[in-house]
Amino acid sequence: CQKGQNLTFIPGAGGWMHTSASDYLRLLQANEHVGPTQAERLWKDSVFSFAVVRDPYSLLVSLFYWNMHNRNLELPGHYGPESHDPDPAKTMPDANEVIPLFRRWLRVLDRLFPVGSNRSWAFSGCRACSTKWRRDASQTAWLTDGNGEPSVSRVFIVGPELEKHIEQVRDSCFPGCAAEFGHENAMHHPPVALHYQGDPEAAAIVEKHMERDFAQFGFEKLTDKLTESAR
């Protein structure tokens, strides 16, 4: 950015009307003043892009409570458009009630959008987004080109170091900017680990659908630990 680069943020999976790295590249290629060949060179050499990804187990828990908040769970009788169930954006749900619901919901998604189907991408929840380029539900699918090669300059992982990394991007690209690191659309929910505790099948469902993320970013898998502790 200090060398006159443009700044691009590629949103991660889960949410509304997000755009992939490949889509940004196609926008450049379609520009009459740029063209396909120059666009690819510009994207690789002159554009600084970054994305933020999160632990897949945490991602699915977050998506569950986001759908609860939006009354969009695919569970009949629970958190539908007309329901008056507690809103996790306003109050902490009862773990004894919501964790069994989460596990049911995860299994419903697995049945509706099985791995290998032409709708497997929908497992991670972004039904309103472009689907042509998405081969699966992983966050990696947002950040790679048609050949599976990375299409962004940097990828940051949600965790203790994230705020520092984002501040470094801010200070490099926007010197003097005093904007603070925020947290929008926060949901109240029990600890992520409780949603999978004693249920290795739930963890295995996440691992199956988000396999590329575990391979790409080195997230630790829970199934072995959960299976061992269940014995």
Summary of the structure (lengths in Angstrom):
residues: 231
radius of gyration: 19.2
end to end distance: 53.1
largest distance: 63.4
contacts: 638
relative contact order: 0.18
helix: 44%
strand: 8%
